[in-house]
């Protein structure tokens, strides 16, 4: 490949990566071309991008984007995978696909997350962790929790006090009615 062609390919790869910093690396060399094509179509529907490019070109493009943690993983046949909702959702989807009967030859080599290199086991662990929606839900419940506890603490004694005042008022109301009736009954009895 000529230097000009390499430069063009590298600029195209860099443009495709965009601002992405988190990637997974797959080895799909033992998967048939038809199955890889079906995999690409499935991935496209989910916003996941798969790119097979020469490792040296990928490393240069990634280093220009500030991603250097894939260097130990980008050896041999490699396909870069990125996109989806977030890296956790991506790892869940790719891990699920690699366990399917049709794609059993798809091998997860590793990935990168926040500048750290992940091996195959690290990607597996990442796929079992909470994703962005779950984490946002947990954070929201943690934010709401103290307010809810405070409201319960204020409402609890206030409700108890309100109940007691109401009971006393009803008791006094019954006693007042009884005293009002007794003088009226007294003259009628004479």
C-alpha positions in Angstrom: 0.0 0.0 0.0 1.4 3.3 -1.0 2.0 6.1 1.6 -0.7 8.2 0.0 -3.3 5.4 0.3 -2.2 4.7 3.9 -2.7 8.3 4.7 -6.2 8.3 3.1 -7.2 5.1 4.9 -5.9 6.4 8.2 -7.7 9.7 7.9 -10.9 7.8 7.1 -10.5 5.5 10.1 -9.8 8.4 12.3 -12.9 10.1 11.0 -15.0 7.0 11.7 -13.7 6.8 15.3 -14.7 10.4 16.0 -14.5 11.1 19.7 -14.8 7.5 20.8 -12.3 6.4 23.4 -13.8 3.0 24.4 -13.5 0.1 22.1 -13.7 -3.7 22.0 -11.5 -5.9 19.9 -12.8 -9.1 18.3 -11.2 -11.9 16.4 -13.8 -12.9 13.7 -11.3 -14.7 11.5 -12.9 -18.1 12.1 -16.4 -16.9 11.4 -17.7 -17.3 7.9 -18.1 -14.2 5.7 -21.9 -14.7 5.6 -22.1 -14.8 9.4 -19.9 -11.7 9.7 -22.1 -9.9 7.3 -25.2 -10.8 9.3 -23.4 -9.7 12.4 -22.6 -6.3 10.8 -26.2 -5.8 9.9 -27.4 -6.7 13.4 -24.8 -4.3 14.8 -25.8 -1.5 12.5 -29.4 -1.7 13.7 -28.1 -1.1 17.3 -25.8 1.7 16.4 -22.7 -0.5 16.8 -19.9 -0.1 14.4 -17.4 -2.9 13.4 -14.3 -2.1 11.5 -11.6 -4.5 10.3 -8.4 -2.7 9.5 -4.7 -3.5 9.5 -3.5 -3.3 13.1 -0.7 -0.8 12.4 -3.1 1.6 10.7 -5.6 1.1 13.6 -2.9 1.8 16.2 -1.8 5.0 14.4 -5.4 6.2 14.0 -6.1 5.4 17.7 -3.0 7.1 18.9 -4.0 10.2 17.1 -7.3 10.0 18.9 -5.5 9.6 22.2 -6.2 5.9 22.7 -3.0 3.9 23.3 -4.3 1.2 25.6 -5.2 -1.2 22.7 -1.6 -1.8 21.7 -1.2 -5.1 23.6 -4.5 -6.4 22.2 -4.2 -5.5 18.5 -2.2 -8.5 17.4 -3.3 -11.0 14.8 -6.7 -10.8 13.2 -8.6 -8.0 14.8 -11.9 -6.1 14.4 -12.6 -2.9 16.3 -16.1 -2.5 17.7 -17.5 0.7 19.2 -20.8 2.5 19.5 -24.1 1.5 21.1 -25.6 3.3 24.1 -22.3 3.0 26.1 -19.4 0.6 26.6 -21.3 -1.5 29.1 -24.2 -2.0 26.7 -21.8 -2.7 23.9 -19.9 -5.4 26.0 -23.2 -7.0 27.0 -24.4 -7.2 23.4 -21.0 -8.5 22.0 -20.7 -11.1 24.9 -24.2 -12.3 24.2 -23.5 -12.6 20.5 -20.2 -14.5 21.1 -22.2 -17.1 23.1 -24.7 -17.7 20.3 -24.5 -21.0 18.4 -23.9 -19.4 15.0 -21.2 -17.1 16.3 -19.4 -19.5 18.7 -16.1 -18.9 16.7 -16.3 -15.1 17.4 -13.6 -14.4 20.0 -13.5 -11.4 22.3 -9.8 -10.4 22.5 -10.3 -7.4 24.9 -11.0 -3.7 24.9 -10.3 -0.4 26.4 -12.3 1.5 29.0 -11.3 5.0 30.2 -7.7 4.4 29.0 -7.4 1.0 30.7 -6.8 -2.2 28.8 -9.3 -4.9 29.4 -8.6 -8.6 28.5 -11.3 -11.1 27.6 -12.2 -11.7 31.3 -12.4 -7.9 31.9 -14.9 -7.5 29.1 -16.9 -10.4 30.5 -17.0 -8.7 33.9 -17.9 -5.4 32.3 -20.8 -7.0 30.5 -22.2 -8.1 33.9 -22.0 -4.7 35.5 -24.8 -2.1 35.6 -25.3 0.0 32.5 -25.9 3.7 32.2 -29.7 3.5 32.8 -29.3 1.3 35.9 -26.6 3.6 37.3 -28.8 6.7 36.7 -31.7 5.0 38.5 -29.5 4.1 41.4 -28.1 7.6 41.7 -31.6 9.1 41.5 -32.9 6.8 44.3 -29.8 7.8 46.4 -30.6 11.4 45.8 -34.2 11.0 46.7 -33.6 8.8 49.7 -32.6 11.4 52.3 -35.5 13.7 51.3 -37.9 10.7 51.6 -36.5 9.8 55.0 -36.8 13.4 56.2 -40.4 13.7 55.0 -41.2 10.4 56.7 -39.6 11.6 59.9 -41.5 14.9 59.8 -44.8 13.3 58.8 -44.6 10.5 61.3 -44.7 12.5 64.6 -46.8 15.2 62.9 -49.4 12.5 62.0 -49.3 11.1 65.5 -49.7 14.5 67.1 -52.6 15.3 64.7 -54.3 12.1 65.6 -54.0 12.8 69.3 -55.3 16.4 68.9 -58.2 15.1 66.9 -59.0 12.4 69.5 -58.9 14.9 72.3 -61.1 17.3 70.3 -63.6 14.5 69.7 -63.5 13.5 73.4 -64.1 17.1 74.5 -66.8 17.5 71.9 -68.6 14.4 73.3 -68.2 15.7 76.8 -69.5 19.1 75.8 -72.6 17.6 74.2 -73.2 15.5 77.3 -73.0 18.6 79.6 -75.3 20.6 77.4 -77.9 17.8 77.4 -77.9 17.3 81.2 -79.3 20.8 82.1 -81.9 20.5 79.5 -82.9 17.1 80.8 -83.0 18.3 84.4 -86.0 20.7 84.1 -87.9 18.1 82.1 -87.4 15.6 84.9 -89.0 17.9 87.5 
